[in-house]
Amino acid sequence: MNPQDHWNAIYRLKGERHVSWFEPAATVSIEMVEASGIVPETSVLDVGAGESRFVDGLLAMGLRRITLLDISAEALERTRTRLGPAGRTVTWIDADVTGDWTADPVDIWHDRAVFHFLTDAADRARYMRRLNELVKPHGTAIIATFAPDGPEICSGLPVMRHSPDTLGSEIGPDFALVDNRKHSHVTPNHVTQSFQYSRFRRLR
Ligand SMILES: C[S@@+](CC[C@H](N)C(=O)[O-])C[C@H]1O[C@@H](n2cnc3c(N)ncnc32)[C@H](O)[C@@H]1O
């Protein structure tokens, strides 16, 4: 099954609260967005947004320049429906983050639990090329993945676990790590998963 069909099938079969990555509020992500320094015009791109409530947190902070990208049109549609009129200012991109898609440059690139699915070096390089193309000078990249002591599989797919160091060498020399947090995510089935959140600042 290709990745698009895989993810669409998951979102078709499972409710929002029945996926292991569900969190009622994207607390760590929102704290990192706040720490990066925001103004009402700050633009945020969430790659692999799924049905995450991260967007709800951004809207509650008064941000309106929000783009949600996902390989699953099903996930985006469900988020669009859930948000209703509150989502009218959101831009939606149905695409593979490693593929051909365009977006305006952004102040903040956010990814929770997507980069770790890229087990192929060429896919990771394409992802980081897009990130380097789109994050504005002095902008921010927040990348949350399974930590080195986290799960090796998610959603039936193998993952590659990361530390701030491995992410730092993938993101390249234009970015500096400014914050890192370990986080224990508790799934709806009460399993604890070890995540790491890394926040990078673009130097130039
Ligand atoms: C584990 S879920 C995380 C969803 C969301 N970020 C969250 O924290 O709730 C992974 C998401 O990434 C999407 N995804 C997986 N591979 C992708 C890719 N190559 N490009 C874009 N989205 C992808 C999936 O459809 C799914 O919504």
The ligand as a Gaussian input file, in Angstrom:
#p B3LYP/6-31G(d) Opt

LIG

0 1
 C        1.607000      10.112000      13.766000
 S        0.596000      11.165000      12.848000
 C        0.851000      12.745000      13.651000
 C       -0.230000      13.722000      13.324000
 C       -0.087000      15.085000      13.998000
 N        1.153000      15.722000      13.662000
 C       -0.246000      14.986000      15.482000
 O        0.694000      15.292000      16.218000
 O       -1.340000      14.603000      15.935000
 C        1.532000      11.352000      11.357000
 C        0.843000      12.231000      10.334000
 O        1.735000      12.488000       9.260000
 C        1.082000      12.295000       8.037000
 N        2.151000      11.875000       7.102000
 C        2.835000      10.717000       7.106000
 N        3.772000      10.719000       6.152000
 C        3.679000      11.925000       5.535000
 C        4.364000      12.538000       4.464000
 N        5.364000      11.908000       3.822000
 N        4.000000      13.777000       4.080000
 C        2.995000      14.436000       4.726000
 N        2.306000      13.908000       5.741000
 C        2.644000      12.670000       6.151000
 C        0.020000      11.252000       8.312000
 O       -1.055000      11.299000       7.414000
 C       -0.397000      11.623000       9.730000
 O       -1.418000      12.580000       9.714000

